[in-house]
């Protein structure tokens, strides 16, 4: 077990159901951890899952601390064009800050990636020396009796964002609501809004700057935002330069959409090659 990982992802791994039957393992923690690992960092994951969900093959080389749960968090994503309809079929056990291996509190980079409200306020202030980012989807969604996911107000946004360094979310997470985008980005020290083919918009110290996406052949957009978030945090930690981090993250995320599930998460060598030679959307 790594005593102090470079990158720590916290949140549920998921079963993502496939239209033809079966499932793939997904979730923010999965995509983010594999991205950081591909970029050459030592990586650890705190998650919750049942014993029959085998993560050892997919997460080879990544340290895992899995809190036992009767069931896995299970999602079904249905796409119609660019629109996604999402369903929650089951949820794993919540994750408490007390579950974290003590040595992991010294991680250099931490991503809090809740999916079904599994992370509480006890996580705030748990990593005083780390670069801490959040992808807040799990605090912004609810579901009805059929499992259909809908948005809900993020009631603890101000409290959470005052305690972390970077907020990353998509326009889709807030239904394109510009009022909510303005509210959340103004609360955050650094905020990034991902916008699909339109790239990403970085908010910092009262200003906003757009960064174009890299051209890619889209196969499956699932997880691209999580890949972006991980890559952004990694490059920001390495360089301290927001705008380098945004371009690097856009490039890394462009690979993620080119295959199904986690199959096309890139290596650092692949990212650096596309940074040199890739084309941008105008």
Helices and strands as residue ranges (DSSP letters): E 7-10, E 14-17, E 23-26, H 28-38, E 43-49, E 63-68, E 73-80, E 83-90, G 97-99, G 102-106, E 109-112, G 121-123, E 131-134, G 137-139, E 141-143, E 149-151, H 157-161, E 166-170, G 172-174, H 178-187, E 190-194, G 196-198, E 200-204, E 207-211, H 224-239, H 242-256, H 268-277
